[in-house]
Amino acid sequence: MKPYPFTAVVGMPDLRLALILSSISPAVGGVLVRGEKGTAKSTMVRALAGLLPQLDVVDGCRFSCDPAASDPVCPDGPHPADAPAHRRPARLVELPVGAAEDRVVGSLNLEKALSEGVTDYQPGLLAAANRGLLYVDEVNLLHDHLVDTLLDAAAMGRATVEREGVSVSHAARFVLIGTMNPEEGELRPQLLDRFGLTVEVASSREPEQRVEVVRRRLAYEADPDGFASAYAAEDSALAADIEAAQRLLPAVKLPDDALRQIAEVCASFEVDGMRADIVTARTAVAHAAWAGRNEVTTEDVRVAARLALPHRRRRNPFDAPGISEEQLEQALQDAQPPEDPGPGPEDDGPGSGGQPPAAEGEQPPGDQPAPQQQPQPGDGTGSGPQNTVGSGETFRARVFRVKGTGEGERGRRSRAITDTGRTIGVQPPSVRDGRPHLVATMRAAAPHQRSRGRRGPGLLVRTQDLRFALREGREGNLVLFCVDASGSMGARTRMREVKTAVLSLLQDAYQRRDKVGLVTFRGDAAELALPPTISVEAAAARLEGLPTGGRTPLAEGLLEAARVLSVEAIRDPRRRPLLVLVTDGRATSGADAVARSQAAAGLLAGVTTIVMDCESGRMRLGLAAELAGHLGAEHVPLAEVAAETLAAAVRDHTGRAA
């Protein structure tokens, strides 16, 4: 069955252009496509492969070497100048989210390395993608170390595998394309920055365009070959244009005026580092070639900035990527040559601060508040006055860890047995997973050398001799926030402090690759405001819009937290939970509220719990501390959540810095 034609995809001009520019110049660094589910992200990416020019490849080379310029250190080489070759289409290699590291970068046969002294390298997906496309669907769900590996290979054009002193390197030049749904969590800013371009896609709200999308999709499913043939001419013309732009690319000039515009734009948006300038320059050159020009113009810089800068403006995990058109135009004007000057650097006018003035009643660009969620009728939160209070500026929070050693998903919070980290021992012989342990393997094989008839140098190693390293690293956890939103928490100052502290902990959870969930209780009931997810942005938005008011159903909150944790233990049994209970310890809803709360606490026995005590004022009842005792939890006053507060307390106690 033929793939869906590229030119048959309706709408999404920015995505279309970004993919084409990356195909013209792979040095741009690939494309990250962000958008909600069902927006044809994957369809367009898969269709792109059919537009790329065919490649000349050396016969029998697993690394797709170009016969005209083969890799001198190719593991299958060296290839002679007259090596036989063949022509084939460019490949689209898909990397599954659950792929192991050896599947991505390749693996070495340790048995042959020890017994025969030869390097037997089995290529991975990076080798298969050389000179083609590497596509990662849901790249935000990929393990961080694999994303780092992919982006390093894309930037360097080479992949290196090192195992127990044996090193293999091969060419890995590919166009990296990743798609993601922001609702399922964001990539870390450091990884976002490594993608050259980013595009936001959304489904059209125009009925006519939606009708056309459905019509074309149904026609394709009814007759894939016939549908593809109907768009074959358009796809062929587009492929010819891409090939022509690739030929023109080396001749495109980047004048100093254009470079000055690029520098002015990147400085105006306060992006970190110099990668933004370099990517914008490469994209502008590619766009000039696509337009058939041999010199970069202001329009090329404008288009490149719109694609290369939005994801580089994020200052913290809760910032939405975006770019201000007014600020972009102002920066381009500021970089105009002297004959057409814009506001100078000493001008106190609109452009001097690097950001245009906000209109009256308008929020400055890049500082939009999170949407406020209003309570719905019948939401179970009870009656009584309700109000919503915003949060303050987040801070670096203390690190809370789950007790013991786990075996969960790789992360940065609690101790765990993982496939990376420091080696602390050897796996039992029955466990055949992870990286080989060279010394243990040699020890296992040594007693059998005479019985195996060993003669001369080398070590005769059998499969049963292989031993694998036991490594200790860090895991990501499920951090479940259970937040008291009752009237006793409703004082504006207190609730602002609570939201600021929880947002700071959410930011810490984002950096440590945790899963998060949010339970709230007020009135006479508790609710799961956010089911466990890796999207801390969603949790932050729900928290910002959290209303307060009514009585304090503490027992219901604890019961709901216990229910969520029990369900999640079935869905994701390897991920250990950390419960953060945010309360002043009061229980005022229903008969025997205190007794029911103590009984509910028994259901959370064995769960590592932090009780964040929000009680304030001179007259304190100490109820949160008592609740922490019933839960076997750590009691942390709200004022001690900040890492700086803990460090100051340690200094006061010991007389030296923590």
C-alpha positions in Angstrom: 0.0 0.0 0.0 1.4 3.4 -1.0 1.9 6.0 1.7 -0.3 9.0 2.0 0.8 11.7 -0.5 2.6 14.7 1.0 0.7 17.2 -1.1 -2.6 15.7 -0.2 -2.3 16.8 3.5 -4.7 19.7 4.1 -3.4 22.9 5.8 -0.4 23.1 8.2 1.8 25.4 6.0 4.3 26.0 8.8 4.9 22.2 9.3 5.2 21.7 5.5 7.8 24.4 5.2 9.8 23.3 8.2 10.0 19.7 6.9 11.0 20.9 3.5 13.8 23.2 4.8 15.2 20.4 7.0 15.2 18.2 3.9 17.1 20.8 1.9 19.7 21.4 4.7 20.0 18.6 7.3 22.4 20.8 9.2 19.4 22.8 10.4 19.0 20.1 13.1 15.6 18.6 12.4 12.1 19.5 13.4 10.0 19.1 16.6 6.3 18.9 15.8 4.1 19.8 18.8 0.4 19.3 18.6 -2.7 17.7 20.0 -3.6 14.2 19.0 -5.2 13.5 15.6 -3.6 16.4 13.7 -1.9 14.3 11.0 1.6 14.9 12.4 2.7 11.4 11.7 1.0 11.3 8.3 2.9 14.3 7.0 6.3 13.1 8.4 5.9 9.6 6.8 4.9 11.2 3.5 8.1 13.3 3.4 10.4 10.3 2.7 8.9 9.9 -0.7 10.0 13.4 -1.7 13.7 13.0 -1.0 16.1 12.3 -3.9 17.3 8.8 -4.3 20.8 7.9 -3.0 23.8 6.1 -4.4 24.9 3.5 -1.9 27.9 1.2 -1.8 26.8 -2.4 -2.3 26.8 -4.4 1.0 27.5 -1.4 3.2 25.2 -1.5 6.2 25.9 2.2 6.8 24.8 3.5 3.4 28.1 5.0 2.4 28.2 7.3 -0.6 30.5 5.7 -3.3 31.7 9.3 -4.2 32.7 10.1 -0.6 32.7 7.1 1.6 33.4 7.2 5.3 37.1 6.4 5.7 36.5 4.7 9.1 33.3 2.9 8.1 33.1 -0.4 10.0 32.3 -2.1 6.7 35.1 -0.3 4.9 37.4 1.0 3.7 35.6 1.1 0.4 37.7 1.3 -2.8 37.0 4.2 -5.2 35.5 1.8 -7.8 33.3 -0.1 -5.3 30.1 -1.4 -6.9 27.1 0.7 -5.9 23.3 0.9 -6.4 20.6 3.5 -6.2 17.8 3.4 -3.7 15.2 5.7 -2.2 16.0 7.6 1.1 14.9 5.6 4.1 12.5 6.7 6.8 13.5 4.9 10.0 11.1 4.9 12.9 12.4 4.7 16.5 9.9 3.1 18.9 9.5 4.8 22.3 10.4 1.6 24.1 13.6 0.9 22.2 16.7 -0.1 24.2 20.0 1.7 23.9 21.6 -1.2 22.0 18.8 -1.1 19.5 19.4 2.5 18.8 23.2 2.8 18.7 24.1 -0.8 18.0 25.8 -3.5 20.0 29.1 -5.3 20.3 29.6 -9.1 20.6 31.6 -9.5 23.8 32.1 -13.2 23.2 34.0 -12.7 19.9 35.9 -9.7 21.3 37.3 -11.8 24.2 37.8 -15.2 22.4 38.8 -14.1 18.9 40.0 -10.6 19.4 37.8 -9.1 16.7 35.2 -6.4 16.8 31.8 -7.7 15.8 29.5 -4.7 15.6 25.8 -5.0 14.9 24.5 -1.7 13.6 21.5 0.0 15.2 18.8 2.4 14.1 21.2 5.3 13.8 23.2 3.4 11.1 20.0 2.5 9.3 19.0 6.2 9.2 22.3 7.5 7.9 21.6 9.8 4.9 17.8 9.5 5.5 15.1 10.4 8.0 14.9 9.3 11.6 11.4 9.7 13.0 10.5 9.5 16.7 6.8 9.6 17.5 6.0 10.8 21.0 9.6 11.9 21.5 8.7 13.4 24.9 8.0 9.9 26.2 11.5 8.7 25.2 14.1 8.2 27.9 16.3 11.2 28.3 19.5 9.4 27.7 18.2 8.1 24.4 17.1 11.6 23.4 20.6 12.9 24.3 22.1 10.2 22.1 19.9 11.0 19.2 20.6 14.7 19.4 24.3 14.3 19.8 24.5 12.1 16.7 22.3 14.5 14.8 24.6 17.4 15.8 27.9 15.6 15.2 26.9 13.5 12.2 28.5 10.4 13.9 27.5 7.7 16.3 30.0 6.1 18.7 29.5 2.9 20.6 31.9 2.1 23.4 31.7 -1.2 25.4 34.4 -2.4 27.8 37.3 -0.6 26.0 36.1 -1.4 22.5 35.0 1.6 20.4 33.2 1.8 17.1 32.3 5.0 15.2 30.3 5.4 12.0 28.6 8.2 10.0 25.1 9.1 11.2 23.8 12.0 9.2 20.1 12.1 9.2 17.1 14.5 9.4 15.7 14.1 12.9 12.0 14.6 13.2 10.1 14.2 16.5 6.4 14.6 17.2 4.8 15.1 20.6 1.6 15.9 22.4 2.3 18.6 25.0 -0.5 17.2 27.1 1.7 14.2 27.8 4.6 16.2 29.1 7.3 18.5 27.8 10.9 17.9 26.9 13.5 19.5 29.1 14.6 22.9 27.8 18.1 21.5 27.2 16.7 18.9 24.9 14.3 21.3 23.2 17.2 23.5 22.3 18.9 20.7 20.4 16.0 20.5 17.9 16.6 23.0 15.1 13.0 24.0 14.3 9.7 23.6 16.1 6.2 23.9 14.8 2.9 24.0 16.6 0.0 22.3 14.8 -3.7 22.2 15.7 -6.7 20.8 14.0 -8.7 23.4 11.9 -11.9 24.9 13.3 -13.1 25.7 9.7 -15.9 23.2 8.8 -15.0 23.3 5.1 -11.4 22.3 5.7 -12.4 19.6 8.1 -14.8 18.2 5.5 -12.0 18.1 3.0 -9.7 16.3 5.4 -12.3 13.6 6.0 -13.1 13.3 2.3 -9.5 12.8 1.4 -8.8 10.3 4.1 -11.8 8.2 3.2 -10.8 8.2 -0.4 -7.3 7.1 0.5 -8.6 4.2 2.6 -10.9 3.1 -0.1 -8.2 3.1 -2.8 -4.7 3.9 -1.6 -3.0 3.3 -4.9 -5.5 5.3 -6.9 -5.5 8.1 -4.4 -1.7 8.3 -4.4 -1.6 8.3 -8.2 -3.9 11.3 -8.3 -1.3 13.3 -6.4 1.8 11.7 -8.0 2.4 14.6 -10.3 2.3 17.2 -7.5 4.6 15.1 -5.3 7.0 14.7 -8.2 7.1 18.4 -8.9 7.7 19.2 -5.2 10.5 16.6 -5.0 12.1 18.2 -8.0 12.0 21.6 -6.3 13.6 20.2 -3.2 16.4 18.6 -5.3 17.0 22.0 -7.1 17.2 23.8 -3.8 19.7 21.3 -2.5 21.9 22.0 -5.5 21.6 25.7 -5.0 22.2 25.6 -1.3 26.1 25.8 -1.4 26.0 28.9 -3.6 23.7 30.9 -1.3 25.5 33.9 0.4 24.8 35.1 3.9 25.7 38.8 3.9 26.8 40.7 7.0 23.5 42.7 7.1 21.5 39.4 7.4 23.9 38.1 10.1 23.4 41.4 12.0 19.6 40.9 11.8 19.9 37.4 13.1 22.0 38.5 16.0 19.6 41.4 16.8 16.6 39.1 16.8 18.2 36.4 19.0 19.4 39.0 21.4 16.0 40.7 21.5 14.4 37.4 22.5 17.1 36.7 25.1 17.7 33.2 24.0 20.5 31.3 25.8 23.7 30.4 24.1 24.6 30.7 20.4 22.8 27.7 19.0 19.8 29.8 18.2 21.9 32.2 16.0 23.5 29.3 14.1 20.3 27.5 13.5 18.5 30.7 12.4 21.3 31.4 10.0 21.2 27.9 8.5 17.5 28.0 8.2 17.6 31.4 6.5 20.1 30.0 3.9 17.9 27.0 3.3 14.8 29.2 2.8 16.7 31.4 0.3 17.6 28.3 -1.6 14.0 27.1 -1.5 12.9 30.5 -2.9 15.5 30.3 -5.7 17.6 33.1 -4.4 21.4 33.1 -4.1 21.5 35.6 -1.2 19.7 35.7 2.1 17.1 38.5 2.6 15.1 40.0 5.5 12.2 37.7 4.6 14.4 34.7 4.9 15.5 35.8 8.4 11.9 36.5 9.4 10.8 33.0 8.4 13.8 31.4 10.0 13.2 33.2 13.3 9.6 32.1 13.4 10.6 28.5 13.2 13.9 28.5 15.2 13.2 30.6 18.2 9.8 29.8 19.8 11.0 26.8 21.8 14.2 28.6 22.9 12.4 31.3 24.8 11.2 29.2 27.7 12.6 30.3 31.0 11.0 27.6 33.2 9.0 24.4 32.5 5.6 26.2 32.8 6.4 28.8 30.1 4.5 28.1 26.8 6.7 28.3 23.7 5.9 31.2 21.4 7.2 34.3 19.7 5.9 37.9 19.5 5.4 39.1 15.9 5.7 42.7 17.1 9.0 42.0 18.9 10.3 40.2 15.8 9.5 43.1 13.5 11.0 45.6 16.0 14.3 43.6 16.1 14.5 43.4 12.3 14.0 47.1 12.1 16.7 47.7 14.8 19.2 45.8 12.6 18.5 47.9 9.5 21.6 49.5 7.9 22.4 53.1 8.6 20.5 54.5 5.6 17.3 53.3 7.2 17.9 53.5 11.0 15.6 52.1 13.6 15.7 53.1 17.3 19.3 53.1 18.5 20.7 51.2 21.4 20.7 54.4 23.5 17.1 55.3 22.6 14.7 55.1 25.6 11.9 54.3 23.1 9.9 51.2 22.7 12.7 49.0 21.4 15.3 49.8 24.0 14.2 47.2 26.5 14.2 44.3 24.0 10.4 44.0 24.2 7.6 46.1 22.8 5.3 48.0 25.2 2.1 46.3 26.0 -1.1 48.0 25.0 -3.3 49.3 27.8 -4.9 46.3 29.6 -2.7 43.9 27.7 -0.3 41.4 29.3 3.3 41.7 28.2 4.5 39.0 25.7 5.8 35.8 27.2 4.2 36.6 30.6 0.7 35.3 30.1 -1.1 34.0 33.2 -2.3 30.4 33.4 -6.0 30.1 32.6 -8.2 30.0 35.7 -10.5 27.0 36.1 -13.8 27.9 37.5 -15.8 25.4 39.6 -18.7 23.7 37.9 -22.1 23.2 39.4 -22.4 19.8 41.1 -18.7 19.3 41.3 -18.9 17.8 44.8 -16.9 20.6 46.4 -19.7 21.8 48.6 -21.3 25.2 49.1 -19.8 28.3 50.6 -17.8 31.2 49.4 -15.2 30.4 46.8 -12.2 32.4 45.6 -9.2 31.8 43.5 -5.7 33.1 44.4 -2.7 33.1 42.1 0.8 32.0 43.0 4.0 33.9 43.6 7.5 33.4 42.1 8.7 29.8 42.3 11.9 28.8 44.1 14.3 25.9 44.3 12.6 23.3 46.4 14.0 20.8 48.8 14.5 17.3 47.4 12.2 14.7 48.9 13.0 11.1 48.1 11.2 7.8 48.4 12.7 5.5 51.0 14.6 2.4 50.0 15.8 1.3 46.6 13.5 0.8 43.7 13.6 -0.6 40.2 11.5 2.0 38.4 11.8 4.2 35.3 15.0 6.1 34.9 14.8 9.5 36.5 16.6 11.8 39.0 14.8 11.4 42.3 15.2 8.2 44.4 17.7 5.4 44.5 17.1 2.5 42.1 18.6 -0.3 40.3 18.9 0.9 36.7 20.8 0.1 33.5 23.0 3.2 34.0 24.8 4.7 37.0 27.6 3.3 39.1 28.4 -0.4 39.1 27.7 -1.8 42.6 27.9 -5.6 41.8 27.1 -8.3 39.4 23.7 -9.6 38.3 22.8 -13.2 39.2 23.7 -15.6 36.3 20.0 -16.0 35.6 19.7 -12.3 34.8 20.9 -11.6 31.2 20.2 -8.0 30.7 22.1 -4.7 30.8 25.8 -4.1 30.1 28.3 -6.9 30.3 30.6 -7.0 33.3 34.0 -7.8 31.8 35.9 -8.9 34.9 33.1 -11.1 36.1 32.7 -12.7 32.7 36.4 -13.5 32.6 36.3 -15.0 36.1 33.3 -17.2 35.1 35.1 -18.4 32.0 38.6 -18.9 33.4 38.0 -22.2 35.3 36.8 -23.9 32.1 39.7 -23.1 29.7 41.4 -26.5 30.0 38.2 -28.5 29.6 37.3 -26.5 26.6 40.6 -27.3 25.0 42.1 -23.9 24.9 45.5 -23.7 23.2 47.4 -20.5 22.9 46.3 -16.9 23.5 42.7 -15.8 23.8 39.9 -16.8 26.1 37.3 -19.3 25.2 34.0 -17.7 26.3 30.6 -19.3 26.1 27.2 -17.7 26.4 26.7 -19.1 29.9 29.9 -17.3 31.0 28.5 -13.8 30.4 27.8 -11.7 33.5 26.1 -8.4 33.5 26.7 -5.4 35.7 24.4 -4.4 38.6 24.1 -0.6 38.5 22.6 1.9 40.9 21.2 5.1 39.6 18.1 7.3 40.1 14.5 6.6 39.3 11.5 8.8 38.6 8.6 8.5 41.0 4.9 9.2 41.1 4.5 12.4 43.1 0.9 12.7 44.1 -0.2 16.1 45.6 -3.1 16.0 48.0 -4.1 19.6 48.5 -6.5 21.0 51.1 -8.6 23.7 49.4 -11.0 24.3 52.2 -12.0 27.6 53.8 -9.3 27.2 56.5 -6.8 27.6 53.7 -8.6 30.5 52.1 -6.6 33.4 53.4 -5.1 35.0 50.4 -1.6 35.2 51.7 -1.6 31.6 53.0 -3.0 30.2 49.8 -0.6 32.1 47.6 2.3 30.7 49.7 0.8 27.2 49.4 0.5 27.4 45.6 4.0 28.9 45.2 5.4 26.0 47.3 3.5 23.3 45.4 4.5 24.9 42.0 8.1 24.9 43.1 7.8 21.2 43.9 6.1 20.6 40.6 9.0 22.3 38.9 11.4 20.0 40.8 9.3 17.0 39.7 9.6 18.1 36.1 13.4 18.3 36.3 13.5 14.9 37.9 11.3 13.2 35.3 8.5 12.3 37.7 4.9 11.5 37.1 2.6 13.8 38.9 -1.1 13.8 40.0 -3.3 16.2 41.9 -6.1 15.4 44.5 -8.0 18.3 46.1 -10.5 18.3 48.9 -12.9 20.9 50.1 -16.6 21.2 51.1 -17.7 17.7 51.7 -15.8 15.7 49.1 -12.5 15.1 47.4 -11.8 14.9 43.7 -9.0 13.8 41.4 -8.3 17.1 39.7 -5.5 15.6 37.5 -5.0 11.8 37.0 -1.3 10.8 37.2 0.6 12.1 34.1 4.0 13.2 33.1 2.6 16.6 32.1 3.5 18.9 35.0 2.3 21.8 33.0 -1.3 20.4 33.2 -0.8 20.0 37.0 0.4 23.6 37.3 -2.6 24.9 35.3 -5.0 23.0 37.5 -3.3 24.3 40.6 -3.4 27.9 39.5 -7.1 27.7 39.0 -7.9 25.9 42.2 -10.7 27.6 44.1 -10.9 27.5 47.9 -13.8 27.6 50.4 -16.0 25.4 52.5 -15.3 22.8 55.2 -12.3 20.5 55.4 -13.0 16.8 54.4 -9.6 15.5 55.3 -10.7 11.9 55.5 -12.2 12.0 52.0 -8.9 13.5 50.7 -6.8 10.7 52.3 -9.2 8.1 51.0 -9.1 9.5 47.5 -5.3 9.6 47.6 -5.2 6.0 48.7 -7.6 5.0 45.9 -5.5 6.8 43.3 -2.3 5.2 44.5 -3.8 1.7 44.5 -5.0 2.0 40.9 -1.7 3.4 39.8 0.1 0.6 41.5 -1.7 -1.8 39.1 -1.1 0.4 36.0 2.5 1.3 36.6 3.8 -1.1 39.3 7.5 -0.2 39.0 7.0 3.5 39.7 7.1 4.1 43.5 4.9 6.8 45.0 5.6 9.9 47.0 2.6 11.5 48.6 2.8 15.2 49.3 -0.1 16.1 51.7 -0.7 19.9 51.8 -2.8 20.7 54.9 -3.1 22.5 58.2 -4.3 19.2 59.7 -7.9 20.3 60.5 -10.8 18.0 59.8 -14.2 19.6 60.0 -16.5 17.9 57.5 -19.0 15.4 58.8 -19.4 13.4 62.0 -16.3 12.0 63.7 -14.1 13.8 61.1 -10.9 13.4 63.1 -11.5 9.7 63.8 -12.3 9.0 60.2 -9.1 10.9 59.1 -7.0 8.8 61.4 -8.6 5.6 60.1 -8.0 6.8 56.5 -4.4 7.4 57.3 -3.9 3.7 58.0 -4.6 2.9 54.3 -1.5 4.9 53.4 0.9 2.9 55.6 4.1 2.1 53.8 3.8 5.1 51.4 6.5 7.6 51.7 4.6 10.8 52.7 5.5 14.4 53.2 3.0 16.5 55.3 3.4 20.1 54.3 2.2 22.0 57.3 0.3 25.2 56.2 -0.7 26.3 59.7 0.3 29.9 60.4 -0.2 32.6 63.1 0.7 32.8 66.7 -1.9 30.3 68.0 -1.0 26.9 66.4 -2.8 23.7 67.2 0.0 21.4 65.8 -2.6 19.1 64.0 -0.5 18.6 60.9 2.4 17.3 63.1 0.0 14.9 64.7 -1.3 13.7 61.3 2.3 13.2 60.2 2.7 10.9 63.2 -0.3 8.8 62.3 1.0 8.5 58.7 4.6 7.8 59.6 5.4 10.8 57.5 8.0 13.6 57.4 6.5 16.8 58.8 7.7 19.9 56.9 6.5 23.4 57.7 5.5 25.4 54.7 8.4 27.9 55.3 10.9 25.0 55.1 10.1 23.8 51.6 12.7 26.0 50.0 16.1 24.5 49.7 17.7 27.8 50.8 15.8 27.7 54.0 17.2 24.2 54.8 20.7 25.3 53.9 20.4 28.3 56.3 19.1 26.1 59.1 22.1 23.7 58.7 24.5 26.6 58.7 23.0 27.9 61.9 23.2 24.5 63.5 26.7 23.5 62.4 28.3 26.9 61.8 29.2 25.9 58.2 27.5 25.7 54.8 25.4 22.7 54.0 
